[in-house]
């Protein structure tokens, strides 16, 4: 096999592309621009951290089964950890999203970073919703019977039946978390590839005010 | 030829200082802090777990409401009986202007309210010769005859005494027997078992019992008492004072305001979803929408976010303009 044939291989192209666009210094940087010192950056990291706690506590609930937390005080506590990690996750994510909005973080060819962030938010909302209707308690009974009308009105109810607890649980513990994690990885890789968006440049008027 | 710099699309090239930054250390600290916060919240506040309610509880707590709902399922006047797709063909479902999305998708979760909620469960009761005869009489009757019986039953007065439903109606054929026996069946828990396990021993699909439950008044009263009603910002709430799905506030808000809760109320769900889809598309495509993508620059909140950076820049610029004398 000639060198040019090797260069045309999918594997070779992928390896070279990754090495070119995402070298180790970009993936795991040890310096950051000085503007990355605002409190707002904490919320992106907090979103990732709380996502890890959400998945960890969810894994424990999955190992023990969907009824465990109704019957065991330990199970109920793990459910509480799962609930509050979800609340922290969404709080962090929403503040992160608003922060990125006010920073116009799509500037400098970062539009895809913004879009993957928004889609990740939507995937997360759907993941949480399927969790609420999979609780197998009064809350899940009420939320599912209320939500069915909205989803049925879109036509999606024909295949996404919120009253089918087994179907919702599968979406909640497999399909949607998988989507959310893949989107999050893609989002973070894009951030590493493009870098953190620089601040707006000061105008002459701004500089007068700042001095 | 160079392209004009667009401040809401392009980003300046940063030529300033870089600081040491340990991304793994920061991530680890964040994980520890978030974990502690979660542990504190879980320990202090716990999580709600109101047990699921059953048809047995409903028919025991409010037998008249249960019996009235059963009658509505039988005569086709209940919410589910006239729902339309994806449950049946008895309506077109909601629409967005000319778009009847539910109808286009069709009936994929077939529910025949009279058969599934009343007649089929009654056939499972053993050793009931009178009931069996009534079911045979119903099966052999014409639609007109059934309507006559149902109308006659509805004209009577329904009462509940000593664990049994009574009705003063005459000429109601087997309808009174059906309602009385179904209510008694529900009060033993047998109806729950039948509707849940109707498709086989193993099941995770609660569509039918939930639809039946949601057609009655009792279920909604329980939810309203827990401030979960539709006019109480509905499903984004959670029992007690727990925050629930607060991130659904915008979706839930539309149900509280005109025209969604007035002139559009017949298609409110479809219109709310259409609205949210448009808003979601705008949010996702914000970087490409002139005007909207300039809002961050106009509002100048970024000056607060990057205030340290701008202060350092200002000091550096001042030093360049007015260098300290040697």
Interface residues (C-beta under 8 A of the other chain):
Chain A: X28 X29 X30 X31 X32 X33 X34 X35 X36 X37 X38 X40 X42 X45 X46 X48 X49 X50 X52 X53 X69 X70 X76 X77 X79 X80 X81 X82 X83 X84 X85 X87 X88 X90 X92 X94 X99 X101 X102 X103 X104 X106 X107 X108 X110 X111 X114 X115 X118 X119 X122 X125 X128 X129 X132 X135 X136 X137 X138 X139 X140 X141 X142 X143 X144 X145 X146 X147 X149 X150 X152 X153 X154 X155 X156 X157 X158 X159 X161 X163 X164 X165 X166 X167 X169 X197 X198 X199 X200 X201 X202 X206 X207 X210 X211
Chain B: X7 X8 X9 X10 X11 X12 X13 X14 X16 X17 X18 X19 X20 X21 X22 X23 X24 X26 X27 X30 X31 X33 X34 X35 X37 X38 X39 X41 X42 X43 X45 X46 X47 X48 X49 X50 X51 X52 X53 X85 X86 X93 X94 X101 X102 X104 X105 X106 X107 X108 X109 X203 X204 X205 X206 X207 X210 X211 X213 X214 X219 X222 X223 X226 X228 X230 X234 X235 X238 X239 X242 X243 X245 X246 X247 X248 X267 X269 X270 X272 X273 X280 X283 X284 X285 X286 X287 X288 X293 X295 X296 X297 X299 X301 X302 X303 X305 X306 X307 X308 X309 X310 X311 X312 X313 X314 X317 X318
